[in-house]
Amino acid sequence: MRRAAVALALQASCALAAPPTLPDLTPVPTTSSSLSPTVRFGRLDLTLEQTTLAQFRADAGVGTLHRAGEGAERLQWLCYALGPAPKGPRAWLWSRRMHGDTIGAVTLSSSSSGEADCPRLPARLKPVQLQDRLALGAASHQVIDLLGRPEGAHDGWWLYGQEDSAPSQGLNRRRYLGAHVSHGKVDELFVEQTTTE
């Protein structure tokens, strides 16, 4: 349901650099593997729900903060080209209202529709890796070696989820990772974390 609301907010924004729509995560897939909240950009570690969009933009030295939607459907994001090709790979760092100004999710795609307003990510912030070594172009067996067989799959997406609770703090944290596999290779990746009371 929330994916549909996000998709509508993005369509309404007419923003060229909007993050791609993610697969539905209902029911929540689970995995026994530990999903990391850290995304590595070269030597820079971005921690979901800790690193802010402003901090990352300052570290990159480039980037435009985009906004779409209002209230519960509010989204903010940065978009970066990962290579020189106009329709080449892209990275989106984004947050929903529940994330505040922190980055709650990162999406990587090996192709795009050629968004003109995504500046190139500086070379020092590459490669971009999830789980310390999972990147675009990885072979499907590398995903299985790292995370095991997916508990959920939908339209080529291999989905993994993990839920952590901290009863003493009254917090519930969910982390999701998705790898879209086509012809034995990963062509899209995302990781998202949400913490609720």
C-alpha positions in Angstrom: 0.0 0.0 0.0 2.7 2.5 0.9 4.5 1.7 -2.3 1.4 2.8 -4.3 1.3 6.1 -2.3 5.0 6.8 -3.0 4.5 6.0 -6.7 1.6 8.5 -6.9 3.6 11.2 -5.1 6.5 10.7 -7.6 4.2 10.8 -10.6 2.6 14.0 -9.3 6.0 15.6 -8.8 6.9 15.2 -12.5 10.5 15.3 -11.3 12.9 13.8 -13.9 15.3 12.4 -11.3 12.6 10.6 -9.1 13.7 7.3 -7.6 12.3 4.1 -9.3 9.3 2.5 -7.7 10.2 -0.4 -5.5 8.5 -3.8 -5.3 5.8 -4.5 -2.8 7.2 -5.8 0.5 3.9 -7.3 1.8 4.2 -9.8 3.4 7.6 -8.9 4.8 10.3 -11.3 3.6 12.6 -12.6 6.3 16.2 -13.8 6.2 18.5 -15.3 8.7 21.4 -13.3 7.3 22.3 -10.0 9.0 21.3 -7.1 6.8 23.6 -4.1 7.2 22.3 -0.5 7.5 25.6 0.7 5.9 26.1 1.5 2.3 29.6 2.0 1.2 30.4 4.8 -1.3 34.1 4.3 -2.0 35.7 4.9 1.4 32.6 6.7 2.8 30.2 4.7 4.9 26.6 5.9 4.7 24.4 4.6 7.6 20.7 4.5 7.0 18.6 6.7 9.4 21.8 8.4 10.6 23.5 10.0 7.7 21.5 13.0 6.5 20.9 14.0 2.9 22.7 17.4 3.6 25.8 15.5 5.0 26.0 13.3 2.0 25.6 16.2 -0.5 28.4 18.1 1.4 30.7 15.0 1.3 30.0 14.6 -2.5 30.4 18.3 -3.2 27.6 18.1 -5.7 23.9 17.2 -5.8 20.4 18.7 -5.9 17.9 17.9 -3.2 14.6 17.1 -4.8 11.2 17.0 -3.0 7.8 15.5 -3.9 4.5 14.9 -2.1 3.2 16.3 1.2 2.5 14.8 4.6 2.8 11.1 4.9 3.7 10.9 1.2 6.6 13.4 1.4 9.8 12.2 -0.3 13.3 13.9 -0.5 16.1 12.5 -2.6 19.5 13.0 -4.2 20.3 11.4 -7.5 23.7 10.6 -8.9 25.0 9.2 -12.2 27.4 6.4 -11.7 29.0 6.6 -15.1 29.3 8.9 -18.1 26.5 7.5 -20.3 23.3 9.5 -20.3 21.2 6.4 -19.8 23.7 4.7 -17.6 23.6 3.6 -14.0 22.2 5.8 -11.3 22.1 6.0 -7.5 19.2 7.5 -5.5 19.5 8.3 -1.8 16.1 9.1 -0.4 14.0 9.6 2.7 10.3 9.4 3.5 8.6 11.7 6.1 9.3 9.0 8.9 13.1 9.3 8.2 13.2 13.1 8.8 16.2 14.5 7.0 18.2 11.3 7.3 18.7 8.9 4.4 16.3 5.9 4.8 17.0 4.1 1.6 19.4 3.8 -1.3 18.4 2.5 -4.8 20.9 1.6 -7.5 19.9 0.9 -11.1 22.1 -0.1 -14.0 20.0 1.9 -16.5 17.9 5.0 -16.5 15.7 7.1 -18.7 18.5 9.6 -19.0 17.7 12.0 -16.3 19.5 15.3 -17.1 19.6 16.6 -13.5 21.6 13.7 -11.9 25.2 14.9 -11.5 28.0 12.4 -11.8 29.1 10.9 -8.5 32.7 11.7 -7.8 35.2 8.9 -8.4 36.3 8.9 -4.8 32.7 7.8 -3.8 32.8 4.7 -6.0 32.2 1.8 -6.1 28.8 1.8 -4.4 28.3 -1.4 -2.4 25.6 -2.9 -0.2 26.5 -5.5 2.5 30.2 -4.5 2.0 30.5 -6.2 -1.4 27.2 -6.4 -3.3 27.1 -4.1 -6.3 25.4 -3.7 -9.7 26.5 -6.4 -12.1 27.1 -9.0 -9.4 26.3 -12.6 -10.4 23.2 -14.1 -8.9 25.3 -16.7 -7.1 27.1 -13.9 -5.3 23.8 -12.8 -3.9 23.0 -16.3 -2.7 26.6 -16.7 -1.2 26.2 -13.5 0.7 22.5 -13.6 1.8 21.2 -17.1 1.1 18.3 -18.0 -1.1 15.6 -15.3 -1.1 12.6 -15.8 1.1 10.5 -13.6 -1.2 10.7 -13.1 -5.0 8.5 -11.1 -7.3 9.0 -10.1 -10.9 12.7 -10.8 -10.9 13.2 -9.2 -7.4 14.9 -11.3 -4.8 13.7 -9.8 -1.5 15.2 -10.1 2.0 14.0 -8.6 5.2 14.9 -8.4 8.9 13.1 -7.1 11.9 14.9 -6.0 15.1 13.1 -5.0 18.3 14.4 -3.0 21.2 11.6 -3.4 23.8 13.4 -1.3 26.4 13.4 1.6 24.0 10.0 0.8 22.5 11.5 0.7 19.0 10.8 -1.6 16.1 13.4 -1.6 13.2 12.8 -3.1 9.8 15.5 -3.5 7.1 14.8 -4.6 3.6 17.2 -5.5 0.8 16.2 -6.2 -2.8 18.2 -7.5 -5.7 16.7 -7.5 -9.2 18.2 -10.3 -11.2 18.1 -10.5 -15.0 20.0 -13.0 -17.1 22.0 -14.1 -14.0 23.2 -10.6 -13.1 22.0 -7.9 -10.6 20.7 -4.9 -12.5 19.0 -3.1 -9.6 19.5 -3.0 -5.9 17.9 -1.3 -2.9 18.2 -1.2 0.8 15.7 0.5 3.1 15.5 0.9 6.9 12.5 2.1 8.9 12.3 2.6 12.7 9.0 3.0 14.4 7.8 3.2 18.0 
